Amino acid sequence: MLSKAIREDLSFDILKLWLSRIVFYLFLFLFAYGISSYLVLQFGSPSYDVASARYMISALIQSEAAIMAIIVTLSLVAVEMASSSYSVRMIDLLKSYNPDFWILMIIYILSMTYSLFVLKSLPGFGNSFDTQFHISFVFHTGVYSFLILFPYLFRTLRMLRPSTLLKMQAMKLTAKSITTDVRSSATREKDLMQAIVDIISTSFLNHDFETTMNGLNIIALRAKDILTQEVLESTDRKIVANYIFSRMARFGKFTLKHNEEDATFIVIEKLELIWDELYKSDPAESILQASSSLEQIGKAAADIDQKDVLHTVVNYLYDQGQMAIYGGYDGETSRVIDSLASVGMSCVEKRTDPLIVENIIRNIGRLGINSSELDRTASVSQSMESLEALKNSMELIGTPDYQRLCKKAGDLAMSVDRN
């Protein structure tokens, strides 16, 4: 567990963040030191009275101790607000991805320690130059310790923004971290994407749709980066793709459960972005993941009779089937047809609008006929089985529309068989 935490903390993104903040505070120190030195030379005395310096250093130490206590309190309040508003996972996130807090703690501890050393040693310095130098340096570090409060305050306030928390969590998503956790059977509490989903879900329930959209966009862009910028073996690519698609589909079902079809369309849009990117490197896996996620969303839409979402899902599945057929992916085409049939069965079970069921039957028939013309054996067999299953599910429904569709499914099955 310790080695895993170290590897996570030393990831490239975290190292880059820490180095950038350290460099920033170093440059700020040089700037503060230069400005305060210039002001002292222009308007101050060239030397310090030792007695007065003793009071100044003592006051600086007390002030820095008080400020450090305020910084700790402010940081704890920020963590508490983030964790209570979104997820307790934010505690670990802010602990690792907030270098400013730790940098300030080190600066204040070093500054106070050095000031105490100077205060204790004032009577014993060997010469006047040493005395003046140490007093001057304490003064400059005191100015610096007050100056760094401003960037820390602004950054802490910015960290409370949902978009900042989402980006911080997304930094932890890498192909290596995903595959490692999946292979180690990580629990829900250790799920790297779950913290992002928690923020999005909380924002969604609070009708903060801007944060919801930002979160989905961050996931999509991060997934795109992982699939394009990292060299992945076939097995790892499948693990990463399944990890991302399954969680996006789960959130799509969550939005449907709360009757927010606009959010569902955004999920489908982001899924399309990801499967289009995956298609460039692994077309077969892209089709499989697209059909699986669309099937889950489609079945959830059928449960609550979301007609617009169903139409969109069915059309997307048909497009995926056509791509699979003409790409020569027989097994993947068969999987898409099975997904269409699964959505169709859910629609029949819930007595959804017959026009949607008719569209599903027609699309399965088209895919079956096209597969037959290109001699795609598995797809032809799957389309016939799917049409027969839909036919059998509608035989006992007495409404004229479903009886008509029952006959149409049987006719299309025979048409596919004849071709």
SVG drawing of the C-alpha trace seen along z (x, -y; Angstrom):
<svg xmlns="http://www.w3.org/2000/svg" viewBox="-56 -57 90 75">
<polyline fill="none" stroke="black" stroke-width="0.4" points="0.0,0.0 2.8,-2.4 4.7,-1.7 1.5,-2.3 0.9,-5.6 4.5,-6.7 4.1,-5.7 0.9,-7.7 2.4,-10.7 5.4,-10.7 3.3,-10.6 4.4,-12.9 1.4,-15.3 1.9,-15.6 5.6,-16.2 5.0,-18.8 2.5,-20.6 4.9,-20.5 7.8,-21.7 5.8,-24.6 4.7,-25.8 8.2,-25.5 9.6,-27.5 6.9,-30.1 7.6,-30.6 11.3,-30.8 10.9,-33.5 8.5,-35.3 11.2,-35.2 13.7,-36.7 11.2,-39.4 10.3,-40.2 13.9,-40.2 14.9,-42.6 12.0,-45.0 12.4,-45.1 16.2,-45.5 15.7,-48.4 13.1,-50.1 15.5,-49.7 18.4,-51.2 16.3,-54.1 14.2,-55.0 15.6,-53.1 18.6,-53.2 21.8,-51.4 22.1,-49.6 19.9,-48.1 19.9,-48.8 20.3,-45.5 17.8,-46.2 15.2,-47.3 16.0,-44.3 15.4,-42.0 11.8,-43.3 11.2,-43.2 12.4,-39.6 10.3,-38.6 7.2,-40.3 7.9,-38.6 8.1,-35.1 4.8,-35.6 3.1,-37.0 4.3,-34.1 3.1,-31.6 -0.3,-33.2 -0.4,-33.3 0.6,-29.7 -2.3,-28.8 -4.6,-30.7 -3.3,-29.0 -3.9,-25.6 -7.4,-26.6 -8.2,-28.0 -6.9,-24.8 -9.0,-22.6 -12.1,-24.6 -11.5,-24.3 -11.1,-20.6 -14.2,-20.3 -16.3,-22.4 -15.1,-20.3 -15.6,-17.0 -19.1,-17.9 -20.3,-19.3 -19.0,-16.6 -17.2,-13.6 -15.0,-12.5 -12.5,-11.5 -11.7,-15.2 -9.6,-14.9 -7.0,-12.7 -7.2,-14.6 -6.5,-18.0 -3.8,-16.5 -1.8,-15.3 -2.7,-18.0 -2.3,-21.1 1.5,-21.8 1.0,-25.4 -0.1,-24.4 3.0,-22.2 5.3,-24.8 4.0,-27.5 4.3,-25.3 8.0,-24.6 8.6,-28.3 7.1,-29.4 8.8,-26.7 12.2,-27.6 11.6,-31.3 10.6,-31.0 13.5,-28.6 16.0,-30.9 14.5,-33.9 14.7,-32.1 18.4,-31.3 19.1,-34.9 17.2,-36.2 19.2,-33.8 22.5,-34.6 22.2,-38.4 24.6,-39.1 27.1,-36.5 27.7,-37.4 31.4,-37.8 31.2,-41.2 28.9,-44.0 28.6,-42.8 27.3,-39.4 24.8,-41.0 23.5,-43.4 23.3,-40.7 21.3,-38.3 19.0,-41.0 18.5,-42.2 17.8,-38.6 15.2,-38.1 13.5,-41.3 13.4,-40.3 12.0,-36.8 9.4,-38.5 8.3,-40.6 8.3,-37.5 6.2,-35.5 3.5,-38.2 3.6,-38.5 3.1,-34.8 -0.3,-34.9 -1.9,-36.5 -1.2,-33.8 -2.0,-31.1 -5.3,-32.7 -6.3,-33.1 -5.2,-29.5 -7.1,-28.1 -10.3,-29.9 -9.8,-28.7 -9.4,-25.1 -12.9,-25.2 -14.3,-25.6 -15.8,-22.3 -13.9,-22.6 -10.6,-22.8 -11.4,-19.8 -12.5,-17.9 -9.2,-18.7 -7.2,-17.7 -8.9,-14.3 -8.6,-13.8 -4.8,-14.1 -4.9,-10.8 -6.5,-9.0 -3.8,-7.3 -3.7,-4.0 -1.3,-2.6 -3.4,-3.7 -6.6,-2.3 -5.2,1.1 -3.4,1.5 -6.6,0.8 -8.8,3.0 -6.4,5.9 -6.1,5.6 -9.9,5.8 -10.2,2.2 -13.2,1.5 -15.6,-1.3 -13.9,-3.4 -10.6,-3.2 -12.2,-3.8 -10.2,-6.7 -13.1,-8.0 -15.6,-7.7 -14.5,-11.0 -15.2,-12.8 -18.6,-11.0 -19.4,-12.0 -18.8,-15.7 -20.8,-15.5 -23.6,-13.6 -23.8,-16.1 -23.8,-19.0 -26.4,-17.3 -28.7,-16.8 -28.2,-20.4 -29.2,-21.5 -25.7,-22.8 -25.6,-21.7 -22.6,-23.8 -20.4,-21.8 -22.0,-18.6 -21.1,-19.5 -17.6,-20.5 -17.1,-17.2 -18.3,-15.1 -16.1,-17.2 -13.1,-16.7 -13.6,-12.9 -14.0,-12.8 -10.9,-14.9 -8.8,-12.9 -10.0,-9.6 -9.0,-11.0 -5.6,-11.8 -5.1,-8.4 -6.2,-6.6 -4.1,-8.8 -1.0,-9.9 -0.2,-6.7 1.2,-3.6 -1.1,-0.8 -1.1,2.9 -4.3,4.5 -5.3,5.9 -4.6,2.7 -6.6,0.7 -9.6,3.0 -9.4,2.6 -9.1,-1.2 -11.9,-1.5 -14.3,0.8 -13.5,-1.2 -14.3,-4.5 -17.3,-3.5 -19.0,-1.5 -18.8,-4.4 -20.0,-6.9 -23.0,-4.6 -23.7,-4.3 -23.9,-8.0 -26.1,-8.1 -28.5,-5.7 -28.4,-7.9 -29.5,-11.0 -32.4,-9.1 -33.4,-7.9 -33.8,-11.6 -35.7,-12.4 -33.0,-14.7 -32.8,-13.7 -30.7,-16.8 -27.9,-15.5 -28.3,-12.1 -27.7,-13.5 -24.5,-15.2 -23.3,-11.8 -24.0,-10.2 -22.2,-13.1 -19.1,-12.5 -19.3,-8.8 -19.3,-9.4 -16.2,-11.6 -14.4,-8.7 -15.5,-5.9 -14.5,-7.9 -11.0,-8.3 -10.8,-4.7 -11.9,-3.7 -8.6,-5.2 -6.5,-2.6 -8.9,0.3 -12.1,0.2 -13.4,3.5 -13.1,2.5 -14.7,-0.8 -17.8,0.8 -18.1,3.2 -17.8,0.5 -20.2,-1.8 -22.8,0.9 -22.5,2.0 -22.8,-1.5 -25.7,-2.5 -27.5,0.7 -27.4,-0.2 -28.6,-3.7 -31.3,-2.4 -32.7,0.1 -32.8,-2.5 -34.6,-4.9 -37.1,-2.2 -37.9,-1.7 -39.1,-5.3 -40.3,-5.8 -37.8,-8.4 -38.7,-8.4 -36.1,-10.9 -33.3,-9.1 -34.5,-5.8 -34.6,-7.2 -31.0,-8.5 -29.7,-5.3 -31.3,-3.1 -29.9,-5.3 -26.5,-5.3 -26.5,-1.5 -27.6,-1.2 -24.7,-3.4 -22.3,-1.3 -23.7,1.8 -23.1,0.4 -19.5,-0.5 -18.9,3.0 -20.4,4.6 -18.4,2.6 -15.3,2.8 -15.4,6.6 -16.1,7.1 -18.6,9.9 -18.5,10.7 -18.8,7.0 -21.8,6.6 -23.5,9.5 -22.9,7.8 -24.5,4.6 -27.6,6.5 -27.9,8.2 -27.8,4.8 -30.5,3.5 -32.6,6.6 -32.0,6.1 -33.2,2.5 -36.2,3.7 -37.1,6.4 -37.1,3.7 -39.3,1.5 -41.8,4.3 -41.8,5.2 -42.6,1.6 -45.1,1.2 -43.2,-1.7 -44.3,-3.6 -44.7,-1.0 -42.9,-3.4 -39.7,-2.9 -40.0,0.9 -40.7,0.7 -37.6,-1.3 -35.6,1.3 -37.0,4.2 -36.4,2.4 -32.8,1.6 -32.1,5.2 -33.6,6.4 -31.4,4.0 -28.3,5.0 -29.2,8.7 -29.8,8.2 -26.5,6.2 -24.6,8.9 -26.2,11.6 -25.1,9.8 -21.5,9.7 -21.6,13.2 -21.3,12.3 -22.4,15.6 -22.5,14.6 -24.4,11.4 -27.0,13.1 -27.6,15.7 -27.9,13.1 -30.3,10.9 -32.6,13.9 -32.5,14.9 -33.1,11.3 -36.1,10.9 -37.6,14.2 -37.1,13.2 -38.9,9.9 -41.6,11.7 -42.2,14.2 -42.3,11.4 -45.1,9.6 -47.3,12.6 -49.4,12.3 -49.8,8.5 -53.3,8.0 -53.0,4.4 -53.1,4.0 -49.8,2.1 -47.9,4.8 -49.6,7.6 -48.5,5.8 -45.0,5.5 -45.0,9.2 -45.8,10.1 -43.2,7.6 -40.5,9.1 -41.3,12.6 -41.3,11.4 -38.0,9.6 -36.5,12.8 -37.5,14.8 -36.1,12.0 -32.7,12.2 -32.8,16.0 -33.6,15.9 -30.7,13.6"/>
</svg>
